[in-house]
Amino acid sequence: MLAPVVPAVLLVLVQISYPLASGVARDRVTVAVVLLSAGTALVHAVATRGIRYALGFVVIVSGLGLVAEIIGTATGFPFGCYEYADGRSGPAVAGVPLVVALAWTGGLYPVWVVAGLLTRRWAGRVVSTAVGAVGWDLFLDPQMVADGQWTWGAAGRGLPGLDEIPYTNYLGWFAVALVMALLLTGLDHVLGTASANTFAPAAERMLSTARTPAAVPEAAEGGTPALELGTPDPISPEHRSREPVSPISADAVVPVAVFMWTWLGSTLAHAVFLDLPYSAWYGCVGLGVLGVPLLVRSVAAPAGLKRCGPAVRYFGRRAFRPSRGNSGRPPGTM
């Protein structure tokens, strides 16, 4: 899992340089940030889910994002009336820089992964992804508007302190991200990655492995399987609902780290370095809808592992239960 670490580290370093740059240099930094964020996402997707999943992800997210942006700049739907600055972000299609399509992939991927860690229900993940996308845009839009990357045609209909960005923008982001998340759910099912979640927490995988027949041997004659000894099943729905969430698996560390950096790093940057206090608060709260539960569950993880540990060890040894004609000791003992 070292492959996606390299672009992730470069992404952080380039983003740190953003407040220090200006003019053409800042435009280049902006493009580099987009390319590195999309690169981090796709390299991670290939490493954890395979190249077909990565290709499907970029086609769905960047493809739909580009279509939505072209329609949006031409008609004002679904985001509102806006236009991109000419010639600042590289090649464009119908007035929309191609790099914008990759920005959708780079921004949505960590949100999609975190949403999957926070809920097992597909509907919950879809809605959480859409909410997280809006939270990300609460950072992105004010920053790019302040830098002149795009301008809005109508003012005075937005959030307090961000009047130049209309409410319709956030509604449009929610709607487009909702469609993207629905299509990504379908991609999971088509490729068979929905049930085999590579982002499952490590301790949960240990318990799942422990539940397999190979790990739950039956006792010698007269004995019963380990699960019948009267010990509560540690992976039953009733037991699982009482257990703290286990740690984030190694497979998900990179997108989770990018998410946390985007959330907390952008809050700091907007508040201190970019003189954008309103978007610092709005973005912090918006991404915090996912970030706070993620932090809470991460803090609860050590306790979850301690409580799961005995159960894993229990399933790893032979269980024995006395029966008629059996002294209660394993065969071969006195």
C-alpha positions in Angstrom: 0.0 0.0 0.0 3.0 2.3 -0.4 2.1 3.3 -4.0 -0.6 5.9 -3.1 1.5 7.3 -0.3 3.8 9.1 -2.7 1.2 11.2 -4.5 -0.6 11.8 -1.2 2.6 13.3 0.4 3.3 15.4 -2.8 -0.3 16.6 -2.6 0.1 17.9 0.9 3.4 19.6 0.1 2.0 21.3 -3.0 -1.1 22.5 -1.1 1.1 24.0 1.6 2.7 26.1 -1.1 -0.6 27.5 -2.3 -0.9 30.5 0.0 2.8 31.4 -0.8 2.2 31.6 -4.6 0.5 34.2 -6.6 -0.4 35.0 -10.3 0.6 32.4 -12.8 2.5 30.4 -10.2 -0.7 30.0 -8.1 -2.5 28.8 -11.2 0.1 26.1 -11.7 -0.1 25.1 -8.1 -3.9 24.8 -8.5 -3.6 22.5 -11.5 -0.9 20.5 -9.7 -3.1 20.0 -6.7 -6.0 18.7 -8.8 -3.7 16.3 -10.7 -2.1 15.0 -7.5 -5.5 14.6 -5.7 -6.9 12.7 -8.7 -3.7 10.7 -9.0 -3.8 9.7 -5.3 -7.4 8.6 -5.6 -6.9 6.5 -8.7 -3.6 4.9 -7.6 -5.3 3.9 -4.4 -8.3 2.6 -6.2 -6.1 0.4 -8.4 -4.1 -0.9 -5.4 -7.2 -1.8 -3.4 -9.9 -2.6 -5.9 -8.2 -3.2 -9.2 -7.9 -1.2 -12.4 -11.5 -1.9 -13.6 -12.8 -0.3 -10.5 -10.5 2.7 -10.9 -11.5 3.2 -14.5 -15.2 2.9 -13.6 -14.8 5.4 -10.8 -13.1 8.1 -13.0 -15.6 7.5 -15.9 -18.5 7.9 -13.5 -17.3 10.8 -11.4 -15.1 12.8 -13.9 -17.5 12.0 -16.8 -20.6 13.1 -15.0 -18.8 16.0 -13.4 -17.7 17.3 -16.8 -21.2 16.9 -18.2 -22.8 18.7 -15.2 -20.2 21.6 -15.5 -20.8 22.0 -19.3 -24.6 22.1 -18.8 -24.2 24.4 -15.8 -22.1 27.0 -17.5 -24.4 26.9 -20.6 -27.8 27.0 -18.8 -27.3 27.8 -15.2 -28.6 24.4 -14.1 -28.1 22.8 -11.7 -25.6 25.1 -9.9 -26.5 28.6 -11.0 -25.1 31.1 -13.5 -21.3 31.1 -13.5 -18.4 31.0 -15.9 -14.7 29.9 -15.7 -11.8 32.3 -16.2 -10.3 32.0 -19.7 -6.9 30.3 -20.1 -6.0 29.9 -16.5 -6.4 26.1 -16.0 -5.3 24.5 -19.2 -7.4 23.1 -22.1 -11.1 23.5 -21.9 -14.2 21.9 -23.4 -17.2 24.2 -24.0 -15.7 26.7 -21.6 -15.0 24.1 -18.8 -11.3 23.4 -18.1 -10.7 19.6 -18.3 -8.9 19.7 -15.0 -12.2 20.5 -13.4 -13.4 17.0 -14.3 -10.4 15.5 -12.5 -11.1 17.7 -9.5 -14.4 15.9 -9.0 -12.6 12.5 -8.8 -9.9 13.8 -6.5 -12.3 15.5 -4.1 -15.1 12.9 -4.1 -12.9 9.7 -3.7 -11.9 10.3 0.0 -15.4 11.3 0.9 -16.8 8.1 -0.8 -14.3 6.0 1.2 -15.0 7.7 4.5 -18.8 7.4 4.0 -18.3 3.7 3.4 -16.4 3.4 6.7 -19.1 5.1 8.6 -22.1 3.2 7.4 -22.8 -0.3 6.0 -26.2 0.7 4.4 -25.9 1.7 0.7 -28.5 4.4 1.1 -26.7 5.9 4.0 -23.4 5.9 2.2 -25.0 7.6 -0.9 -26.5 10.4 1.2 -23.3 10.8 3.3 -21.2 11.1 0.2 -23.5 13.8 -1.2 -23.4 15.7 2.1 -19.6 15.4 2.3 -19.3 16.7 -1.3 -21.2 19.8 -0.3 -18.9 20.2 2.7 -15.9 20.0 0.5 -17.4 22.6 -1.9 -17.9 25.0 1.1 -14.1 25.2 1.1 -13.5 24.9 -2.7 -15.9 27.4 -4.1 -15.0 30.4 -1.9 -11.3 29.8 -2.4 -11.5 29.5 -6.2 -13.9 32.5 -6.4 -11.5 34.6 -4.3 -8.7 33.6 -6.7 -10.8 34.5 -9.8 -10.9 30.9 -11.2 -14.6 31.4 -11.8 -17.2 34.0 -11.2 -20.9 33.9 -10.4 -23.5 35.9 -12.3 -25.8 36.6 -9.4 -25.0 37.9 -5.9 -26.8 38.4 -2.7 -28.5 35.0 -2.5 -25.9 32.9 -0.7 -24.8 32.1 2.8 -24.0 35.0 5.1 -20.5 36.1 4.3 -20.5 34.2 1.0 -23.2 36.2 -0.8 -21.5 35.9 -4.2 -22.1 32.1 -4.2 -25.8 31.3 -4.6 -27.7 28.6 -2.6 -28.4 26.8 -5.9 -24.7 25.9 -6.1 -24.8 23.7 -3.0 -28.1 22.2 -4.0 -26.6 21.4 -7.4 -23.5 19.8 -5.7 -25.8 17.7 -3.5 -27.8 16.5 -6.5 -24.9 15.7 -8.8 -22.9 13.9 -6.0 -26.0 11.9 -5.1 -26.2 10.6 -8.7 -22.5 9.9 -8.7 -22.8 7.9 -5.4 -25.7 5.9 -6.8 -23.8 5.0 -9.9 -20.7 4.1 -7.7 -23.0 1.8 -5.7 -24.0 0.1 -8.9 -20.3 -0.2 -9.9 -19.6 -2.0 -6.7 -22.3 -4.5 -7.4 -21.3 -5.0 -11.0 -17.7 -5.7 -10.1 -18.6 -7.7 -7.0 -16.8 -5.3 -4.6 -19.9 -4.5 -2.6 -19.8 -7.5 -0.4 -16.0 -7.9 -0.3 -15.3 -4.5 1.2 -11.6 -4.0 1.1 -12.0 -1.1 3.5 -13.4 -3.3 6.3 -11.7 -2.6 9.7 -8.9 -5.0 10.6 -10.4 -6.4 13.8 -13.6 -7.1 12.0 -11.8 -9.1 9.4 -10.1 -11.1 12.2 -13.5 -11.9 13.7 -14.9 -12.8 10.2 -11.9 -15.1 9.6 -12.4 -16.6 13.1 -16.0 -17.5 12.2 -15.0 -19.7 9.2 -15.2 -23.5 9.6 -11.4 -23.8 9.4 -11.0 -21.5 12.4 -13.9 -23.0 14.4 -13.0 -26.6 14.8 -15.4 -29.0 16.3 -14.4 -30.8 19.5 -13.4 -34.4 19.6 -16.1 -37.1 19.8 -18.9 -36.1 22.0 -17.9 -32.4 21.8 -19.7 -29.6 20.0 -18.6 -26.7 17.8 -17.1 -23.7 19.6 -20.1 -21.6 18.7 -22.4 -23.9 20.8 -20.6 -23.6 24.1 -22.9 -20.9 25.4 -20.4 -18.1 24.8 -22.0 -15.1 23.1 -21.3 -14.9 19.4 -19.0 -11.9 19.1 -20.0 -11.1 15.6 -23.8 -11.5 16.0 -25.8 -8.3 15.2 -26.7 -7.9 18.9 -23.1 -8.1 20.1 -21.7 -6.1 17.2 -24.1 -3.2 18.0 -22.5 -2.9 21.5 -18.9 -3.2 20.4 -16.8 -0.1 19.7 -15.8 0.3 16.1 -12.5 -1.3 15.3 -9.6 0.6 13.8 -9.4 1.8 10.2 -7.7 -0.8 8.0 -4.4 -0.2 6.3 -6.2 -0.3 3.0 -8.1 2.9 3.9 -5.4 4.9 5.6 -4.4 7.1 2.6 -7.9 8.3 1.6 -8.8 8.8 5.2 -5.6 10.8 5.7 -6.4 12.9 2.6 -9.9 13.5 4.0 -8.6 14.6 7.4 -6.0 16.9 5.8 -8.7 18.4 3.5 -11.0 19.0 6.4 -8.6 20.3 9.1 -5.9 21.7 6.8 -8.4 23.7 4.8 -10.1 25.0 8.0 -6.7 26.3 9.1 -5.7 27.6 5.7 -8.9 29.5 5.2 -9.0 31.0 8.7 -5.3 32.0 9.0 -3.6 32.2 5.5 -6.3 32.9 3.0 -8.4 35.4 4.9 -11.6 33.5 4.3 -13.1 33.1 7.8 -16.6 32.4 6.7 -15.7 29.5 4.5 -13.4 28.2 7.2 -16.4 27.8 9.5 -18.8 26.6 6.9 -16.4 24.0 5.5 -15.3 22.9 8.9 -18.9 22.2 9.8 -19.8 20.7 6.4 -17.0 18.1 6.3 -17.3 17.7 10.0 -20.6 15.9 9.4 -18.4 13.0 8.4 -15.1 14.0 10.1 -16.4 14.1 13.6 -17.9 10.6 13.6 -14.7 9.4 12.0 -12.6 10.9 14.8 -14.9 9.5 17.5 -14.8 6.0 16.1 -11.0 6.2 15.6 -10.6 7.2 19.3 -12.9 4.3 20.3 -10.9 1.8 18.3 -8.3 0.8 20.9 -11.1 -0.2 23.3 -12.8 -2.1 20.5 -9.7 -4.1 19.8 -9.2 -5.0 23.5 -12.7 -6.3 23.7 -12.5 -8.2 20.4 -9.1 -9.8 21.3 -10.4 -12.6 23.6 -13.0 -13.6 21.1 -10.5 -13.9 18.4 -8.2 -16.0 20.6 -11.2 -18.1 21.7 -12.1 -19.1 18.2 -8.5 -19.9 17.5 -8.2 -22.8 19.9 -10.2 -26.1 20.1 -13.3 -25.9 22.2 -14.4 -28.9 24.3 -17.7 -29.7 26.0 -18.3 -32.7 28.2 -20.9 -35.3 27.1 -22.0 -38.7 28.2 -19.1 -41.1 28.4 -16.7 -38.3 28.4 -14.7 -37.2 31.4 -14.7 -33.6 30.3 -11.0 -33.8 29.3 -9.7 -33.8 25.8 -8.8 -37.3 24.5 -5.3 -38.5 25.4 -5.3 -36.7 28.8 -5.5 -38.2 32.2 
